[in-house]
Amino acid sequence: MSVEITNFLYYSIKSSRKTSSRQLIMKAPKNVRKTNHQLTEYFSVRKSVRRTKKQVLREQQRHLEDLIINEVEDGLECRYTEGKGRGVFATKDFEKGSFVVEYSGDFISLLEANVREEEYSQNESTGCYMYYFRYNDQTFCIDATRESGKMGRLINHSRTNSNLYTKTLLVEGLPRLVLLAKENIKRGQELLYDYGDRSRESLKHHPWLKY
Amino acid sequence: MFEARLVNSATFKKILDAIKDLLDQASFDCSESGIQLQAMDNSHVSLVSLNLKSDGFDKYRCDRSLTMGMNLASLSKVFRCSGSDDTVTIKAQDDADTVTFMFESKKQEKISDYEMKLMNLDQEHLGIPETEFSCIIKMPSAEFARIVRDLSQFGESIVISCTKEGVKFSTQGDIGTGNVKLAQTNNFDKEEESVIIDMQEPVSLTFACQYLNLFTKATPLSNQVTLSMCDNVPLVVEYQIPDLGHLCYYLAPKIEEDEN
């Protein structure tokens, strides 16, 4: 009886061994490892996500707004020149169309501007720093007469050799004036824009407006 | 302003169910032509590409192209609140940071709306080249789901082999092997029940079950599924959404690593 049992046990151990060895055999082909590839190996990632023209314009507008809000005045230097007084020179290159500086001052209505104009005309030494512009069919004025330390107000006039142009931009609900590069500007060049004032009265007082 | 109205909100729910297990979040790109979504799963092994035509909607208005990044789990929660017969209207302002879903019951006696926050997702778009596939298999979607489910019990991957005679799905695992062969249907009485194979040359590719199983979540969208295969190119599993567009899944194959 006992012999039979040992016999049985012997067999059972043997058979369990057998299965384990069979499992090993079955696992053998798994040595050939299959790895999953990634889709990016087949399809290229589009680096430039295409944007519509509108989106590009909106982004540019936003960029300009940021520059204005942060009062950026990079790459500018105020120098004294013979005959013209103070002028602004570029200390870095400006690409065509890029933001140069804001013409910042008090944003006032035409009515208020007339009152101030009267006031300023009493004093001969006051320069002309009033910039009139139309926005939404209404005339407004940026008055930069006050010495603010801002560069925009110090840029000289040139009718024929201007390298900047002005643009009106609505920032946080108020129209603002920015000066943009009309052409590629090299460092060292003086920044100039056309004041646009052609009235006889102004020309009489400021003959340099003609050039 | 963006507004899209779909009388059958259940369709959108089905689409969502078909992608939400694969993707955590995704951007819906809305334009005049419709809504598109393209996103890879986290492991970058599979890709979902959804295209819904504007004509397929009952009302569609998109003044400006906009991208709405959404958390799909949150979106599922919103759609869980809709009834099966409800009409859904999706609305967003230009440059908005929220999107509104309005559900109207059939008789208009109940109107609910949910506003969901949008996310700014920085997602990579993949350029998918036009491919001449070696084999294009059209088969009942339920059959495909069944085969994938059955075989994934046995192994981690499924080999799909396509010849002129038919298509064979096979798997191999610790307990053994499994094979399912489908012959091309000769009788074309019922197109949605037939297996149609368009083959240029035989092809055999291996894919991970895990992903195939997730793709079959799209089964309720369509009676038929199309599998397009080509050597060394991801598998394309396509479900047509009747009158609205299509949902495509791309899956990179498993490739034997060179032992040397």
Chai-1 contact restraints between the chains, C-beta under 6 A:
chainA,res_idxA,chainB,res_idxB,connection_type,confidence,min_distance_angstrom,max_distance_angstrom,comment,restraint_id
A,V32,B,E256,contact,1.0,0.0,6.0,A-B,restraint_1
A,R33,B,E257,contact,1.0,0.0,6.0,A-B,restraint_2
A,K34,B,T206,contact,1.0,0.0,6.0,A-B,restraint_3
A,K34,B,K254,contact,1.0,0.0,6.0,A-B,restraint_4
A,K34,B,E256,contact,1.0,0.0,6.0,A-B,restraint_5
A,T35,B,E257,contact,1.0,0.0,6.0,A-B,restraint_6
A,N36,B,V45,contact,1.0,0.0,6.0,A-B,restraint_7
A,N36,B,A208,contact,1.0,0.0,6.0,A-B,restraint_8
A,N36,B,K254,contact,1.0,0.0,6.0,A-B,restraint_9
A,H37,B,A252,contact,1.0,0.0,6.0,A-B,restraint_10
A,H37,B,I255,contact,1.0,0.0,6.0,A-B,restraint_11
A,Q38,B,H44,contact,1.0,0.0,6.0,A-B,restraint_12
A,Q38,B,V45,contact,1.0,0.0,6.0,A-B,restraint_13
A,Q38,B,A252,contact,1.0,0.0,6.0,A-B,restraint_14
A,L39,B,H44,contact,1.0,0.0,6.0,A-B,restraint_15
A,L39,B,L47,contact,1.0,0.0,6.0,A-B,restraint_16
A,L39,B,P234,contact,1.0,0.0,6.0,A-B,restraint_17
A,L39,B,Y250,contact,1.0,0.0,6.0,A-B,restraint_18
A,L39,B,A252,contact,1.0,0.0,6.0,A-B,restraint_19
A,T40,B,H44,contact,1.0,0.0,6.0,A-B,restraint_20
A,Y42,B,P234,contact,1.0,0.0,6.0,A-B,restraint_21
A,F43,B,L126,contact,1.0,0.0,6.0,A-B,restraint_22
A,F43,B,I128,contact,1.0,0.0,6.0,A-B,restraint_23
A,S44,B,G127,contact,1.0,0.0,6.0,A-B,restraint_24
A,V45,B,E124,contact,1.0,0.0,6.0,A-B,restraint_25
A,V45,B,L126,contact,1.0,0.0,6.0,A-B,restraint_26
A,R46,B,H125,contact,1.0,0.0,6.0,A-B,restraint_27
A,R46,B,G127,contact,1.0,0.0,6.0,A-B,restraint_28
A,V49,B,H125,contact,1.0,0.0,6.0,A-B,restraint_29
A,T52,B,S65,contact,1.0,0.0,6.0,A-B,restraint_30
